């Protein structure tokens, strides 16, 4: 997860768990998966209701080519959910190539009752799923991706299931996971029981490059073809956090994602939220340094975090109304927002000029005080609005500066605003330009208008 996608592969990676282990002795940490990434259901395997040729489970047959042709290399009986990989020079079975091979997995499932079962896959390569001679799924996947295939069965009927896998990609290890099962709701009470006597929980969640990316064959609630169909936290994680909160746990939620998430319920179920993105090879250590106070965070959001998916509006509506910090003030976490382990006070700014010509640069100087007990850094942000620009943005970022300030000290922060800072679209001339008139200069440490101070200026002809 830490590497995102379109990435290289470092020689080593520090996961978030490994980062935490550098801060606490092993007997002070209890690690548990907690919940599934996206599913609030668990899959009970039905391999015990599967058989072939009078034997329990599934028959696996392998060829040392990708076309299922020629001499069979080997066949074997699989009696439980299949998890195979060639990573680390592991063979799928004795005598099978590490690359350019194919495998066919066959069984007959006898339905004990009428219900919906699922065939679950995770693979990189080419895969076909055939049930009673009907093709349920057929795709080539160039990277590992989880697939969920629901299928309705009728009591006392038999279903012939055949899954064909080909390792067609030379440049990647072959991996293949297969399970046939019944989904049942997750019992979060079992997790809470494991945490008896534990007061503080670091919940590492969010989404994953396995779910979002270019042209991925992923179809789960919230995710389709590598795209996201909503920006909410997956229901499995949302319910797990709520169960932990109900149990009285203090929760620090580390959210990993490549873009904004709608986390309104999490502001109620969690005591703190750390936005960690996909942190890279040392991301786990960086997260641990922040969580345990060895580094004082100072980052600011480069995007708007909306309250919920409905706030995004219709994707086909090209109006900017209600979108981004430039056209709305109703974000959950606004552009430019970010907390620290200390607190800062933004004083009243001074402008070198309040009336000037369109070709002149002015300077804004604002006193910033570290009012807390820890040294820290703040990012002073300057936004501009053209007064009476009815179709224009309510504000636009036109300057910022990051400053390190010792605890209890005040620093004068100066930001230059050159002529381009006052460029806006002029409808009469159909281009971006600086025009005479009144402007508002907002300044503070976030884009939220209610948290910004304001100065007014005039540009002459």
C-alpha positions as CSV (number, residue, x, y, z in Angstrom):
1,X,0.0,0.0,0.0
2,X,2.8,2.5,0.9
3,X,4.2,2.6,-2.6
4,X,0.9,3.6,-4.4
5,X,1.1,2.8,-8.1
6,X,3.3,3.9,-11.0
7,X,6.1,3.2,-8.5
8,X,9.5,1.7,-8.3
9,X,10.4,-1.0,-5.8
10,X,12.9,-0.1,-3.0
11,X,15.2,-2.6,-1.4
12,X,13.2,-2.4,1.9
13,X,10.0,-0.9,3.1
14,X,9.1,0.2,6.7
15,X,5.4,-0.6,7.3
16,X,3.4,1.4,9.8
17,X,3.5,-1.6,12.2
18,X,7.2,-1.8,11.9
19,X,7.4,1.9,12.6
20,X,5.4,1.5,15.8
21,X,7.6,-1.4,16.9
22,X,10.6,1.1,17.0
23,X,8.7,3.1,19.6
24,X,7.4,0.5,22.0
25,X,8.6,-2.9,23.3
26,X,6.9,-5.9,21.7
27,X,4.9,-6.8,24.9
28,X,3.2,-3.4,24.7
29,X,1.8,-4.0,21.2
30,X,-1.1,-6.2,20.2
31,X,-1.5,-6.4,16.4
32,X,-4.7,-7.7,14.7
33,X,-6.1,-7.3,11.2
34,X,-9.2,-6.0,12.8
35,X,-11.4,-6.0,9.7
36,X,-11.3,-6.4,5.9
37,X,-10.2,-3.5,3.8
38,X,-13.6,-3.1,2.0
39,X,-15.9,-6.0,3.0
40,X,-18.0,-6.0,6.1
41,X,-18.6,-9.7,5.4
42,X,-16.3,-12.6,5.9
43,X,-16.1,-15.6,3.5
44,X,-16.7,-19.0,5.1
45,X,-15.0,-21.5,2.8
46,X,-17.2,-24.1,1.1
47,X,-14.4,-26.3,0.0
48,X,-15.8,-29.1,2.3
49,X,-18.9,-29.2,0.0
50,X,-16.7,-29.5,-3.1
51,X,-15.4,-32.7,-4.7
52,X,-14.0,-34.2,-7.9
53,X,-13.7,-37.9,-8.9
54,X,-15.0,-38.9,-5.5
55,X,-12.3,-36.9,-3.7
56,X,-12.8,-33.9,-1.5
57,X,-11.8,-30.4,-2.6
58,X,-10.6,-29.3,-6.0
59,X,-8.4,-30.8,-8.7
60,X,-5.4,-28.7,-9.9
61,X,-3.8,-29.6,-13.2
62,X,-0.7,-27.8,-14.6
63,X,1.0,-27.3,-18.0
64,X,4.4,-25.7,-18.7
65,X,2.8,-23.3,-21.3
66,X,0.1,-20.7,-21.2
67,X,-2.3,-22.6,-23.5
68,X,-3.3,-25.6,-21.4
69,X,-1.8,-27.9,-24.1
70,X,0.5,-30.8,-24.4
71,X,1.7,-33.0,-21.6
72,X,0.4,-32.4,-18.1
73,X,3.2,-31.6,-15.7
74,X,1.4,-32.6,-12.6
75,X,-2.1,-32.8,-10.9
76,X,-2.9,-32.5,-7.3
77,X,-5.7,-32.3,-4.8
78,X,-6.5,-28.9,-3.1
79,X,-8.6,-29.3,0.0
80,X,-8.7,-25.6,1.2
81,X,-8.7,-22.1,-0.2
82,X,-5.9,-21.7,-2.7
83,X,-3.0,-19.2,-2.2
84,X,-0.1,-19.6,-4.6
85,X,2.8,-17.4,-5.7
86,X,6.1,-17.7,-7.6
87,X,7.6,-14.9,-5.5
88,X,10.7,-16.1,-3.8
89,X,11.2,-18.8,-6.5
90,X,8.2,-20.8,-5.2
91,X,6.6,-23.1,-7.7
92,X,2.8,-23.6,-7.9
93,X,3.5,-27.3,-7.8
94,X,6.5,-29.7,-8.3
95,X,7.9,-29.3,-11.8
96,X,5.8,-26.3,-12.8
97,X,7.7,-23.3,-14.4
98,X,8.1,-20.1,-12.5
99,X,6.9,-18.2,-15.6
100,X,4.8,-19.1,-18.8
101,X,2.6,-21.8,-17.3
102,X,-1.1,-22.5,-16.9
103,X,-3.3,-24.2,-14.3
104,X,-6.8,-25.5,-14.3
105,X,-8.8,-25.9,-11.1
106,X,-11.9,-28.1,-11.2
107,X,-14.5,-29.1,-8.8
108,X,-18.2,-29.8,-8.3
109,X,-20.1,-27.8,-5.6
110,X,-23.1,-29.5,-4.1
111,X,-25.5,-26.8,-2.7
112,X,-26.8,-27.6,0.7
113,X,-29.4,-24.8,0.5
114,X,-30.6,-22.2,-1.9
115,X,-28.5,-19.0,-1.4
116,X,-25.9,-16.7,-3.0
117,X,-22.3,-17.9,-2.8
118,X,-19.2,-16.1,-4.0
119,X,-16.1,-17.1,-6.0
120,X,-13.3,-14.9,-4.8
121,X,-10.1,-14.4,-6.9
122,X,-6.9,-12.4,-6.6
123,X,-4.5,-12.8,-9.5
124,X,-2.1,-11.3,-12.0
125,X,-2.3,-12.8,-15.4
126,X,-5.3,-14.3,-17.3
127,X,-8.2,-15.9,-15.6
128,X,-11.5,-17.5,-16.7
129,X,-14.2,-18.8,-14.4
130,X,-16.8,-21.2,-15.8
131,X,-19.8,-22.5,-14.0
132,X,-21.9,-25.3,-15.6
133,X,-20.2,-24.5,-18.9
134,X,-21.2,-20.8,-18.7
135,X,-18.3,-18.3,-18.6
136,X,-18.9,-16.1,-15.4
137,X,-15.6,-14.2,-15.8
138,X,-12.8,-13.8,-18.3
139,X,-10.1,-11.1,-18.0
140,X,-6.4,-10.4,-18.3
141,X,-5.0,-8.4,-15.3
142,X,-1.5,-6.9,-15.4
143,X,-1.3,-6.4,-11.6
144,X,-2.8,-8.2,-8.6
145,X,-6.5,-7.3,-8.1
146,X,-9.2,-8.8,-5.9
147,X,-12.3,-10.1,-7.7
148,X,-15.7,-11.0,-6.1
149,X,-18.1,-13.0,-8.2
150,X,-21.5,-13.7,-6.6
151,X,-23.5,-16.7,-7.9
152,X,-27.0,-17.9,-6.9
153,X,-27.4,-21.7,-6.3
154,X,-30.4,-23.9,-5.6
155,X,-30.7,-26.5,-2.9
156,X,-29.5,-30.1,-3.7
157,X,-28.2,-29.1,-7.1
158,X,-24.6,-29.6,-8.3
159,X,-22.5,-26.9,-9.9
160,X,-19.4,-27.7,-12.0
161,X,-16.9,-25.0,-11.4
162,X,-13.7,-24.6,-13.5
163,X,-11.1,-21.9,-13.1
164,X,-8.3,-21.5,-15.6
165,X,-5.2,-19.4,-14.8
166,X,-2.4,-18.4,-17.2
167,X,0.9,-16.8,-16.1
168,X,1.2,-14.7,-19.2
169,X,3.3,-11.7,-18.0
170,X,7.0,-12.3,-18.2
171,X,8.0,-9.3,-16.0
172,X,6.0,-10.2,-12.9
173,X,5.7,-13.0,-10.3
174,X,2.7,-15.1,-10.8
175,X,0.1,-15.0,-7.9
176,X,-3.2,-16.7,-7.7
177,X,-5.8,-16.9,-4.9
178,X,-9.1,-18.7,-5.1
179,X,-11.9,-19.4,-2.6
180,X,-15.5,-20.5,-2.9
181,X,-17.6,-19.6,0.0
182,X,-20.6,-18.1,1.8
183,X,-20.5,-14.5,3.1
184,X,-21.6,-13.8,6.7
185,X,-21.5,-10.5,8.6
186,X,-18.4,-9.7,10.5
187,X,-18.7,-10.0,14.3
188,X,-16.8,-7.0,15.6
189,X,-17.5,-8.2,19.2
190,X,-14.7,-10.7,18.8
191,X,-12.2,-8.0,18.0
192,X,-13.4,-5.9,21.0
193,X,-12.9,-9.0,23.2
194,X,-9.3,-9.4,22.0
195,X,-8.7,-5.8,23.1
196,X,-9.7,-6.3,26.7
197,X,-7.4,-4.2,28.9
198,X,-6.2,-2.2,26.0
199,X,-7.3,1.5,26.0
200,X,-5.5,3.0,22.9
201,X,-6.0,1.8,19.3
202,X,-4.0,2.9,16.3
203,X,-6.4,2.0,13.4
204,X,-4.6,2.0,10.1
205,X,-7.1,2.1,7.3
206,X,-8.3,4.0,4.2
207,X,-8.0,2.5,0.7
208,X,-5.3,0.9,-1.4
209,X,-3.6,0.8,-4.8
210,X,-5.2,-2.6,-5.1
211,X,-8.5,-0.8,-5.4
212,X,-7.8,2.4,-7.2
213,X,-5.6,2.7,-10.3
214,X,-5.7,2.8,-14.1
215,X,-8.0,0.2,-15.8
216,X,-8.2,-2.2,-12.9
217,X,-10.7,-5.1,-13.0
218,X,-12.0,-4.3,-9.6
219,X,-15.8,-4.2,-8.9
220,X,-16.6,-3.7,-5.2
221,X,-19.0,-1.3,-3.5
222,X,-17.3,2.1,-4.0
223,X,-14.8,0.8,-6.6
224,X,-15.3,0.0,-10.3
225,X,-12.6,-0.5,-12.9
226,X,-10.0,1.3,-10.9
227,X,-12.2,4.3,-10.3
228,X,-14.0,5.3,-7.1
229,X,-17.8,5.5,-7.3
230,X,-17.9,7.4,-3.9
231,X,-15.4,8.9,-1.5
232,X,-16.7,7.4,1.7
233,X,-14.5,5.2,4.0
234,X,-15.4,1.6,3.2
235,X,-18.3,0.3,5.3
236,X,-16.2,-2.5,6.9
237,X,-13.8,0.1,8.4
238,X,-16.5,2.5,9.3
239,X,-18.4,-0.1,11.3
240,X,-15.2,-1.4,13.0
241,X,-14.3,2.1,14.2
242,X,-17.8,2.6,15.5
243,X,-17.6,-0.7,17.4
244,X,-14.3,0.3,18.9
245,X,-15.6,3.7,19.9
246,X,-18.7,2.1,21.6
247,X,-16.3,-0.2,23.5
248,X,-14.6,3.0,25.0
249,X,-11.4,2.8,23.1
250,X,-9.3,5.9,22.4
251,X,-8.8,5.7,18.6
252,X,-6.1,7.3,16.4
253,X,-7.1,6.8,12.8
254,X,-4.3,6.7,10.2
255,X,-6.0,7.2,6.9
256,X,-4.0,6.0,3.8
257,X,-5.3,7.1,0.4
258,X,-4.2,8.6,-2.8
259,X,-6.9,11.3,-2.7
260,X,-9.5,13.0,-0.5
261,X,-11.9,10.8,1.6
262,X,-15.2,11.7,3.2
263,X,-14.6,11.1,6.9
264,X,-17.5,12.9,8.6
265,X,-18.6,9.8,10.8
266,X,-14.9,9.3,11.6
267,X,-14.6,12.7,13.2
268,X,-17.1,11.3,15.8
269,X,-15.8,7.8,16.2
270,X,-12.1,8.8,16.3
271,X,-10.1,10.9,18.7
272,X,-7.5,12.0,16.1
273,X,-7.0,11.5,12.3
274,X,-3.6,11.4,10.6
275,X,-3.8,11.7,6.8
276,X,-0.8,9.5,5.7
277,X,-1.5,9.2,1.9
278,X,0.7,6.4,0.4
279,X,3.8,7.2,2.3
280,X,6.6,5.5,0.3
281,X,9.3,3.2,1.5
282,X,9.8,4.9,4.9
283,X,6.2,6.0,5.3
284,X,5.7,3.7,8.3
285,X,8.6,5.2,10.2
286,X,7.4,8.7,9.4
287,X,3.9,7.9,10.7
288,X,5.3,6.4,13.9
289,X,7.5,9.5,14.4
290,X,4.4,11.7,14.2
291,X,2.2,9.5,16.4
292,X,4.7,9.2,19.2
293,X,5.6,12.9,19.2
294,X,9.1,12.6,17.9
295,X,8.2,14.9,15.0
296,X,5.9,17.8,15.2
297,X,3.6,17.7,12.1
298,X,3.2,20.8,10.0
299,X,1.7,19.6,6.7
300,X,-1.3,21.3,5.0
301,X,-3.9,19.6,2.8
302,X,-3.3,20.1,-0.9
303,X,-6.9,19.2,-1.7
304,X,-10.4,19.7,-0.2
305,X,-11.8,16.9,2.0
306,X,-15.6,17.0,1.4
307,X,-18.2,16.1,4.1
308,X,-19.7,13.3,1.9
309,X,-20.0,12.1,-1.7
310,X,-23.2,14.1,-2.3
311,X,-21.2,17.3,-1.8
312,X,-19.3,16.5,-5.0
313,X,-22.3,17.1,-7.2
314,X,-23.0,15.5,-10.6
315,X,-19.8,14.6,-12.4
316,X,-21.3,15.8,-15.7
317,X,-22.2,19.2,-14.3
318,X,-19.3,21.5,-15.3
319,X,-20.3,24.3,-13.0
320,X,-17.7,25.0,-10.3
321,X,-20.3,26.1,-7.7
322,X,-19.6,24.2,-4.5
323,X,-16.4,22.7,-5.8
324,X,-12.9,23.2,-4.3
325,X,-11.9,25.8,-1.8
326,X,-12.2,28.5,-4.5
327,X,-16.0,28.1,-4.8
328,X,-17.2,26.8,-1.4
329,X,-16.8,27.2,2.3
330,X,-18.4,24.0,3.5
331,X,-15.6,21.5,3.6
332,X,-15.0,18.9,6.3
333,X,-11.3,19.6,6.2
334,X,-10.6,22.6,3.9
335,X,-7.7,23.0,1.5
336,X,-4.7,24.3,3.4
337,X,-5.8,22.8,6.7
338,X,-3.5,20.9,9.0
339,X,-2.9,20.8,12.8
340,X,0.3,20.7,14.9
341,X,1.3,19.7,18.4
342,X,1.7,23.4,19.2
343,X,-0.7,26.3,18.4
344,X,-0.1,29.4,16.4
345,X,-1.7,32.8,16.5
346,X,-1.9,34.9,13.3
347,X,-1.6,38.6,14.0
348,X,-2.8,41.6,12.0
349,X,-0.9,42.1,8.8
350,X,0.6,45.2,7.3
351,X,0.7,45.9,3.6
352,X,3.4,48.0,2.0
353,X,0.7,49.7,0.0
354,X,-3.1,49.6,-0.1
355,X,-3.4,51.6,-3.3
356,X,-1.0,50.8,-6.2
357,X,-0.7,50.4,-9.9
358,X,-1.3,47.2,-11.9
359,X,2.4,46.7,-12.6
360,X,3.6,47.0,-9.0
361,X,4.5,44.4,-6.4
362,X,3.3,44.8,-2.8
363,X,4.4,43.1,0.4
364,X,2.3,41.6,3.1
365,X,3.9,41.2,6.5
366,X,2.1,39.3,9.3
367,X,3.3,38.5,12.8
368,X,3.0,34.7,13.7
369,X,3.3,33.6,17.3
370,X,4.0,30.0,18.4
371,X,1.7,30.1,21.4
372,X,2.3,26.5,22.5
373,X,5.1,24.7,24.4
374,X,6.8,23.0,21.4
375,X,8.9,24.3,18.6
376,X,7.0,23.9,15.3
377,X,6.3,25.1,11.8
378,X,3.4,27.0,10.3
379,X,2.4,27.7,6.7
380,X,1.1,31.2,6.3
381,X,-1.3,31.4,3.3
382,X,-2.5,34.4,1.3
383,X,-5.7,34.3,-0.8
384,X,-7.0,37.0,-3.1
385,X,-10.5,37.9,-4.2
386,X,-11.6,40.4,-6.8
387,X,-14.5,42.4,-5.4
388,X,-17.7,42.5,-7.5
389,X,-16.4,39.6,-9.7
390,X,-19.8,37.8,-9.6
391,X,-18.7,34.8,-11.7
392,X,-15.2,34.5,-10.2
393,X,-13.9,32.5,-7.3
394,X,-14.5,33.5,-3.7
395,X,-10.8,33.3,-3.1
396,X,-7.6,32.0,-4.8
397,X,-4.3,31.1,-3.2
398,X,-1.7,33.5,-4.4
399,X,1.1,33.2,-1.9
400,X,2.3,31.1,1.1
401,X,5.4,30.6,3.2
402,X,6.4,27.9,5.7
403,X,8.2,29.2,8.8
404,X,9.9,27.4,11.7
405,X,9.1,29.2,15.0
406,X,10.4,28.3,18.5
407,X,7.9,27.9,21.3
408,X,6.8,31.2,22.7
409,X,8.4,33.3,20.0
410,X,6.9,35.6,17.3
411,X,8.2,35.9,13.8
412,X,7.4,38.5,11.1
413,X,6.5,36.6,7.9
414,X,6.7,38.6,4.7
415,X,5.1,37.4,1.4
416,X,5.5,39.3,-1.9
417,X,2.4,39.7,-4.1
418,X,3.5,40.5,-7.6
419,X,1.1,41.7,-10.4
420,X,0.2,38.1,-11.4
421,X,-1.3,37.7,-7.9
422,X,-4.2,39.9,-9.0
423,X,-4.9,38.4,-12.3
424,X,-8.4,37.2,-12.9
425,X,-10.5,36.4,-15.9
426,X,-11.9,39.6,-17.6
427,X,-15.1,38.7,-19.4
428,X,-15.0,41.9,-21.5
429,X,-11.6,41.0,-23.0
430,X,-11.9,37.2,-22.6
431,X,-8.5,36.7,-21.0
432,X,-6.7,36.6,-17.6
433,X,-5.5,40.1,-16.7
434,X,-5.1,42.6,-13.9
435,X,-7.9,45.2,-14.0
436,X,-8.4,48.3,-11.8
437,X,-10.7,48.0,-8.9
438,X,-11.1,46.7,-5.3
439,X,-9.5,43.5,-4.0
440,X,-9.6,41.6,-0.8
441,X,-6.5,40.0,0.7
442,X,-7.2,37.1,3.0
443,X,-4.4,35.6,5.2
444,X,-4.2,32.8,7.8
445,X,-3.3,29.1,8.1
446,X,-6.2,27.5,6.2
447,X,-8.5,28.4,3.3
448,X,-11.6,28.5,5.4
449,X,-12.9,32.0,5.2
450,X,-14.0,32.1,8.8
451,X,-10.4,31.4,9.9
452,X,-8.9,34.1,7.7
453,X,-8.2,37.7,8.4
454,X,-8.8,40.3,5.7
455,X,-7.3,43.5,4.3
456,X,-8.6,45.6,1.4
457,X,-6.6,47.2,-1.4
458,X,-7.3,49.1,-4.6
459,X,-5.5,48.9,-8.0
460,X,-5.5,52.1,-10.0
461,X,-5.8,52.4,-13.8
